[in-house]
Amino acid sequence: MSSGTIRIPTADGGLRDVQLQPARAWAQHPQGFTSRVAFAAAHVVADPLRENGPGQPAAIDWDSTLAFRQHLFDHGLGVAEAMDTAQRNMGLDWPAVQELISRSATQARAAGARIASGAGTDHVAECADLAAVTRAYAEQVAFVEGAGSQVIVMASRHLAALARSAEDYLTVYDEILRQVSAPVILHWLGPMFDPQLQGYWGSDDIDTATATFLELVHRHADRVDGVKVSLLSAEHEVGLRAALPAGVRLYTGDDYNYPELIRGDGTRHSDALLGAFAAIAPAASAALAALDAGDLAAYGQEMAPTLPLSRLVFAPPTWFYKTGIAFLSWLCGHQPGFTMVGGLQSARSVPHLAEVFALANEARLFPDPDLAAHRLGLWLEAQGATA
């Protein structure tokens, strides 16, 4: 590394020099935004001094994990807690989930910030039938509500494995939505994020699955605050958005196309519940502030540099995007090390993460570019990737 430049490996086996961009003084917006509701799905920081290998119980660095949530609150973003970004079904076990939701909900109340937390069925090893799935969902929903958080009803691997028809999905979700004490967010997570959710809502045909999903939402519109859709299809999202009942939000989960979907078409827009926002919080905050001011040009200018970064972080296999989120958090100084629950720090290649650095640098997301370059250099050296 020379002054202001760092050499990184490329996917073709070569090396290239990256010129460090100067830090930008991003404004904070702790008061939040008026034109859109925006959640960032946050990751967890592993404790580097404890076992966090595959199959081990999750050991969390709570100080760093909660400090990262304060960083999101400071930029006006709500936190979507204990979602797939936090490694649900990929290393974050139920005891850790419970503590995470309890701690984060307390912190959100103190900050006057929004929080919504995932409720699924992953605390049970097996479900013998649909009734068992319903009971498992009900247990987690009750816990999330008891912690003082809004509920996000997550997709269930157990339900995907047991359901034989669209009616099976409706039966389970009908019962859960009858029980909730406040409007929830329904989360449709596509198989690109979790292959075990293939055929969710009873069909591999997206239009057929969408019809079932919409039937559920229309049945329970008074109990559904919004739907969070993670299918990475802007065209599908726009169509679904237009078909929702009045008053039900669409929280985009499209990490490939969020700028256009949040901006909207002049008639309808999407709100946001995005893992990408954990990586680009300062820029997302600046863009949403511009949108509040009615400055669409500035909104586009703030969002544009973040999209190539997000598309790389969420590149296939998409379910490993959490590695890029944690890597950027470390480079930005939000956590002391690059270790992850379940050893997931090994899920992306050296050239991939080096390019993540380069695109974040282009977007001027590093609060201290020298620190980011120093940490990257140390990591590249440890990987044997320096020339």
Sequence and secondary structure as in RCSB ss.txt:
>XXXX:A:sequence
MSSGTIRIPTADGGLRDVQLQPARAWAQHPQGFTSRVAFAAAHVVADPLRENGPGQPAAIDWDSTLAFRQHLFDH
GLGVAEAMDTAQRNMGLDWPAVQELISRSATQARAAGARIASGAGTDHVAECADLAAVTRAYAEQVAFVEGAGSQ
VIVMASRHLAALARSAEDYLTVYDEILRQVSAPVILHWLGPMFDPQLQGYWGSDDIDTATATFLELVHRHADRVD
GVKVSLLSAEHEVGLRAALPAGVRLYTGDDYNYPELIRGDGTRHSDALLGAFAAIAPAASAALAALDAGDLAAYG
QEMAPTLPLSRLVFAPPTWFYKTGIAFLSWLCGHQPGFTMVGGLQSARSVPHLAEVFALANEARLFPDPDLAAHR
LGLWLEAQGATA
>XXXX:A:secstr
 BTTEEEEE TTS EEEEE          TT  SS  EEEE    B TTS   TTS   B HHHHHHHHHHHHHT
T EEEESSGGGTBTTTB HHHHHHHHHHHHHHHHHHT  EEEEE STTSS  SSHHHHHHHHHHHHHHHHHTT E
EEE   HHHHHH  SHHHHHHHHHHHHHH SS EEEEEE TTT GGGTTGGG SSHHHHHHHHHHHHHHTGGGEE
EEEEESS HHHHHHHHHHS TT EEEE  TTTHHHHHH  SS   EEEESHHHHSHHHHHHHHHHHHTT HHHHH
HHHTTHHHHHHHHT SSGGGHHHHHHHHHHHTTSSS    GGGGGGSS HHHHHHHHHHHHHTT  SSHHHHHHH
HHHHHHHTT   
